[in-house]
């Protein structure tokens, strides 16, 4: 059944009215953004890793121990903000910053508890300044990326497409950050890499859609049979399968890392990266279809050229508010569905 629907979408036999339902998408995005912002404000914000807030990381092997026992051992030794993780090599315990004497005390207590030589309880002390440098570089990279995107889309397309794409990118970042805030997944340098990576996926979908929209709407003229809204919606439907296929192929290995790799193999660092990619790819595909394109249409429909087309078709009873053409089946866009030519059936009636 699903394959049949996919074939019908690919052939243009099903027309999903994405643009016509823009208020629904705007409302859904507003709810998601509010929930995400609420998580960032009221749920303690992001759970920054030790790389950003500084602290001590202890690593050791104790096969017979369990999480609560390990946590109590560190707490009894005077450590605070104890975060216990299991790895392939045993246990990884993160604490807040401590004086050198207290670090040694904790190290000895762990060695005695689990009957280990003290040198087998490895220690890594991380200062918060390093994490601050990483964060600053990430913000700088984000700003440079956004400016480059705005410049490219403005030159290759137009500023309204650039604005729509950037809004969609910010939409994706805020929602992904909100997921991290609500789940309290630890934010590490790998997470920042994931955040920067999802921008590329989101932008790819937006550029593919905008390129098709540019091709289709360039043919709109005074005798066109479709409004800008309808032509943009048709272009969006013709890129729908490509967007869904790209996302599905990309998200399967990421989901395997997130749900299988971290569960069975304890891939902690990959978990930090894969969650950002998993959420970002899903939200990025949604935003390119339901945020960037409707916003572009909202901006373009204010232009006098397209307002005149909409008024003429509305007076003739052939234009609608949504993305559907009046009582017609969508024709393939590359064949010239938006150039205003009449279907064969209409020509026969005229004869």
C-alpha positions as CSV (number, residue, x, y, z in Angstrom):
1,X,0.0,0.0,0.0
2,X,2.8,2.4,1.0
3,X,4.7,1.6,-2.2
4,X,1.5,2.4,-4.2
5,X,1.1,5.8,-2.5
6,X,4.8,6.5,-3.2
7,X,4.4,5.7,-6.9
8,X,1.3,7.9,-7.1
9,X,3.2,10.8,-5.4
10,X,6.1,10.4,-7.8
11,X,3.9,10.3,-10.9
12,X,2.0,13.4,-9.7
13,X,-1.3,11.6,-9.1
14,X,-1.6,12.8,-5.5
15,X,-1.4,16.5,-4.7
16,X,-0.7,17.3,-1.0
17,X,-1.8,20.8,-0.2
18,X,1.2,21.8,1.9
19,X,1.0,25.5,1.2
20,X,-2.8,25.8,1.6
21,X,-2.4,24.5,5.1
22,X,0.3,27.0,6.1
23,X,-1.7,28.1,9.2
24,X,-1.7,24.6,10.5
25,X,2.1,24.3,10.0
26,X,2.7,27.7,11.5
27,X,0.6,26.7,14.6
28,X,2.4,23.4,14.9
29,X,5.8,25.1,14.7
30,X,4.8,27.7,17.2
31,X,3.8,25.0,19.7
32,X,7.1,23.1,19.2
33,X,9.1,26.3,19.6
34,X,7.2,27.2,22.8
35,X,7.8,23.8,24.2
36,X,11.5,23.9,23.3
37,X,12.0,27.4,24.8
38,X,10.1,26.3,27.9
39,X,12.5,23.4,28.3
40,X,15.5,25.7,27.9
41,X,14.1,28.1,30.5
42,X,12.2,26.1,33.1
43,X,13.8,22.6,32.8
44,X,17.3,23.7,33.9
45,X,18.5,24.5,30.4
46,X,21.1,22.4,28.6
47,X,23.0,19.8,30.5
48,X,26.5,21.0,29.7
49,X,29.2,18.3,29.7
50,X,32.3,18.5,31.7
51,X,34.1,19.9,28.7
52,X,32.1,23.2,29.1
53,X,31.7,23.5,32.9
54,X,34.9,21.9,34.0
55,X,35.4,19.0,36.4
56,X,37.1,15.7,36.9
57,X,36.6,12.5,35.0
58,X,37.4,9.1,36.7
59,X,37.6,5.9,34.7
60,X,38.0,2.4,36.2
61,X,36.8,-1.2,35.8
62,X,34.4,-2.8,38.3
63,X,32.3,-5.5,36.6
64,X,30.3,-6.4,39.7
65,X,29.3,-2.8,40.6
66,X,26.0,-1.1,39.8
67,X,25.2,2.5,39.1
68,X,23.8,3.5,42.5
69,X,26.7,1.8,44.3
70,X,29.2,3.8,42.2
71,X,27.4,7.0,42.7
72,X,27.2,6.5,46.5
73,X,31.0,5.7,46.6
74,X,31.8,9.0,45.0
75,X,29.3,11.0,47.1
76,X,30.6,9.5,50.3
77,X,34.2,10.5,49.3
78,X,33.0,14.2,49.0
79,X,32.4,14.5,45.3
80,X,29.4,16.6,44.0
81,X,27.4,16.6,40.8
82,X,28.3,13.0,40.2
83,X,27.3,11.6,36.8
84,X,27.9,7.9,36.3
85,X,28.1,6.3,32.8
86,X,28.9,2.8,31.7
87,X,31.4,2.3,28.8
88,X,33.1,-0.6,27.1
89,X,36.0,-0.2,29.3
90,X,34.1,-0.1,32.6
91,X,32.8,3.1,34.4
92,X,33.2,6.8,33.5
93,X,32.3,9.1,36.4
94,X,32.2,12.8,36.0
95,X,32.2,15.2,39.0
96,X,32.5,18.9,39.6
97,X,35.8,20.7,39.9
98,X,37.6,19.7,43.2
99,X,40.9,20.7,44.8
100,X,43.8,18.4,44.1
101,X,43.7,17.0,47.7
102,X,40.1,16.0,47.4
103,X,40.6,14.5,43.9
104,X,43.3,12.2,45.4
105,X,41.0,11.3,48.3
106,X,38.2,10.3,45.9
107,X,40.7,8.3,43.8
108,X,41.9,6.4,46.8
109,X,38.3,5.7,48.1
110,X,37.3,4.2,44.7
111,X,40.4,2.1,44.6
112,X,39.8,0.7,48.1
113,X,36.1,0.1,47.4
114,X,36.7,-2.0,44.4
115,X,40.0,-3.4,45.4
116,X,42.0,-1.8,42.6
117,X,45.5,-0.4,42.4
118,X,45.2,3.4,42.6
119,X,46.9,3.8,39.2
120,X,44.0,1.8,37.6
121,X,41.6,4.6,38.6
122,X,42.5,7.0,35.9
123,X,41.9,10.7,36.3
124,X,41.4,13.5,33.8
125,X,40.9,17.1,35.0
126,X,39.3,19.5,32.6
127,X,39.1,23.2,32.9
128,X,36.0,25.2,31.9
129,X,38.1,27.5,29.7
130,X,38.6,24.9,27.1
131,X,34.9,24.3,26.8
132,X,34.4,28.1,26.5
133,X,36.8,28.2,23.6
134,X,34.9,25.4,21.8
135,X,31.6,27.2,22.4
136,X,32.9,30.4,21.0
137,X,34.3,28.7,17.9
138,X,30.9,27.0,17.4
139,X,29.0,30.2,17.6
140,X,31.5,31.8,15.2
141,X,31.1,28.9,12.8
142,X,27.3,29.2,13.1
143,X,27.4,33.0,12.3
144,X,29.7,32.5,9.3
145,X,27.5,29.6,8.0
146,X,24.4,31.7,8.2
147,X,26.0,34.7,6.5
148,X,27.3,32.4,3.7
149,X,23.9,30.8,3.3
150,X,22.2,34.2,3.0
151,X,24.7,35.4,0.5
152,X,24.5,32.2,-1.6
153,X,20.7,32.0,-1.7
154,X,20.4,35.8,-2.4
155,X,22.7,35.5,-5.4
156,X,21.4,32.1,-6.7
157,X,17.7,32.8,-6.0
158,X,16.6,35.9,-4.1
159,X,16.6,37.4,-0.6
160,X,13.1,36.2,0.2
161,X,14.2,32.6,-0.3
162,X,17.3,33.3,1.8
163,X,15.2,34.7,4.6
164,X,12.8,31.7,4.5
165,X,15.7,29.3,4.6
166,X,17.4,31.0,7.5
167,X,14.2,31.1,9.5
168,X,13.8,27.3,8.9
169,X,17.4,26.7,10.0
170,X,16.9,28.6,13.3
171,X,13.6,26.8,13.7
172,X,15.5,23.5,13.5
173,X,18.2,24.5,15.9
174,X,15.8,25.7,18.6
175,X,13.7,22.6,18.5
176,X,16.7,20.3,18.6
177,X,18.1,22.3,21.6
178,X,14.7,21.9,23.2
179,X,14.8,18.1,22.9
180,X,18.2,18.2,24.6
181,X,16.8,20.4,27.4
182,X,13.8,18.2,28.1
183,X,15.7,14.9,27.8
184,X,18.7,16.3,29.7
185,X,21.1,14.6,27.3
186,X,24.6,15.8,27.9
187,X,25.8,18.5,25.6
188,X,29.4,17.8,24.5
189,X,31.7,19.1,21.7
190,X,30.3,16.2,19.6
191,X,26.8,17.6,20.1
192,X,27.9,21.0,18.7
193,X,29.2,19.2,15.7
194,X,25.8,17.5,15.3
195,X,24.1,20.9,15.5
196,X,26.3,22.3,12.7
197,X,25.8,19.2,10.6
198,X,22.0,19.3,10.7
199,X,22.1,22.7,9.2
200,X,23.5,21.1,6.0
201,X,20.7,18.6,5.8
202,X,18.0,21.2,6.4
203,X,19.5,23.5,3.8
204,X,19.8,20.7,1.2
205,X,16.1,20.1,1.2
206,X,15.3,23.8,1.1
207,X,17.6,24.4,-1.9
208,X,16.1,21.5,-3.8
209,X,12.6,22.8,-3.2
210,X,13.5,26.4,-4.0
211,X,15.2,25.4,-7.2
212,X,12.0,23.7,-8.4
213,X,9.9,26.6,-7.3
214,X,12.1,29.0,-9.2
215,X,11.8,26.9,-12.4
216,X,8.1,26.6,-12.2
217,X,7.1,30.2,-11.1
218,X,9.4,31.7,-13.8
219,X,6.7,30.6,-16.3
220,X,3.9,32.5,-14.6
221,X,2.5,35.3,-16.7
222,X,-0.6,37.3,-17.2
223,X,-2.4,34.3,-18.8
224,X,-1.3,31.7,-16.3
225,X,-3.9,29.2,-15.0
226,X,-2.3,29.0,-11.5
227,X,-1.4,31.4,-8.8
228,X,2.1,31.5,-7.2
229,X,0.7,29.5,-4.3
230,X,-0.6,26.8,-6.5
231,X,2.6,26.6,-8.6
232,X,4.8,26.5,-5.5
233,X,2.7,23.8,-4.0
234,X,3.0,21.7,-7.2
235,X,6.8,22.2,-7.2
236,X,6.8,21.1,-3.6
237,X,4.9,17.9,-4.4
238,X,7.3,17.1,-7.2
239,X,10.3,17.2,-4.8
240,X,8.4,15.5,-1.9
241,X,9.6,11.9,-2.7
242,X,13.2,13.1,-3.2
243,X,13.2,14.8,0.2
244,X,11.6,11.8,2.0
245,X,14.0,9.3,0.3
246,X,17.0,11.4,1.2
247,X,15.9,11.8,4.8
248,X,15.1,8.1,5.2
249,X,18.4,6.9,3.8
250,X,20.4,9.3,6.0
251,X,18.4,8.7,9.2
252,X,18.6,4.9,9.2
253,X,22.3,4.6,10.1
254,X,21.9,7.5,12.6
255,X,19.0,5.7,14.2
256,X,21.1,2.5,14.4
257,X,23.9,4.4,16.2
258,X,21.4,6.1,18.6
259,X,19.1,3.2,19.5
260,X,21.3,0.1,18.9
261,X,24.9,1.3,19.2
262,X,24.4,3.2,22.5
263,X,22.2,0.4,24.0
264,X,24.3,-2.6,23.1
265,X,27.8,-1.2,22.8
266,X,27.7,1.8,25.1
267,X,28.9,4.3,22.4
268,X,28.6,7.3,24.6
269,X,30.4,9.9,22.4
270,X,28.4,8.7,19.3
271,X,25.2,9.1,21.3
272,X,25.9,12.8,21.8
273,X,26.3,13.2,18.1
274,X,23.6,10.9,16.9
275,X,20.7,12.4,18.9
276,X,21.4,15.8,17.4
277,X,21.5,14.3,13.9
278,X,18.4,12.2,14.4
279,X,16.2,15.0,15.7
280,X,17.7,17.6,13.3
281,X,17.1,15.5,10.2
282,X,13.5,14.9,11.0
283,X,12.8,18.5,12.0
284,X,14.8,19.7,9.0
285,X,12.7,17.8,6.5
286,X,9.6,19.1,8.2
287,X,10.8,22.7,8.1
288,X,11.8,22.6,4.4
289,X,8.3,21.3,3.4
290,X,6.1,23.0,6.0
291,X,8.0,26.1,7.1
292,X,10.4,27.4,4.5
293,X,8.1,27.0,1.5
294,X,4.9,28.4,3.1
295,X,6.9,31.4,4.4
296,X,8.3,32.0,0.9
297,X,4.8,31.9,-0.6
298,X,3.5,34.3,2.1
299,X,6.2,36.8,1.1
300,X,5.9,36.3,-2.7
301,X,2.1,36.6,-2.8
302,X,2.4,40.2,-1.6
303,X,4.1,41.2,-4.8
304,X,1.8,43.1,-7.2
305,X,2.6,40.7,-10.1
306,X,1.3,37.6,-8.2
307,X,-1.6,39.5,-6.6
308,X,-2.8,40.5,-10.1
309,X,-2.8,36.8,-11.2
310,X,-4.6,35.8,-8.0
311,X,-7.3,38.5,-8.5
312,X,-7.8,37.5,-12.1
313,X,-8.2,33.8,-11.4
314,X,-10.4,34.5,-8.4
315,X,-12.8,36.6,-10.6
316,X,-12.9,33.8,-13.2
317,X,-13.6,31.2,-10.5
318,X,-10.4,29.3,-11.3
319,X,-8.1,30.3,-8.4
320,X,-8.3,29.0,-4.9
321,X,-6.7,29.9,-1.6
322,X,-4.9,26.6,-1.3
323,X,-2.3,24.9,-3.4
324,X,-4.8,23.0,-5.5
325,X,-5.8,24.0,-9.0
326,X,-9.6,24.1,-9.5
327,X,-11.0,20.7,-10.3
328,X,-7.9,19.5,-12.2
329,X,-5.2,16.9,-11.9
330,X,-1.7,18.2,-11.4
331,X,0.5,17.8,-14.5
332,X,4.2,17.1,-14.2
333,X,6.0,20.4,-13.6
334,X,8.8,20.0,-16.1
335,X,6.3,19.5,-18.8
336,X,5.0,23.0,-18.3
337,X,2.1,22.8,-15.9
338,X,2.6,26.3,-14.8
339,X,2.9,28.1,-18.2
340,X,-0.8,28.6,-18.6
341,X,-1.5,26.2,-21.5
342,X,-4.9,24.6,-21.5
343,X,-5.2,20.8,-21.1
344,X,-6.1,18.6,-24.1
345,X,-9.6,18.1,-22.8
346,X,-10.3,21.9,-22.8
347,X,-9.0,22.2,-26.4
348,X,-11.4,19.5,-27.6
349,X,-14.3,21.3,-25.9
350,X,-13.4,24.5,-27.7
351,X,-13.5,22.7,-31.1
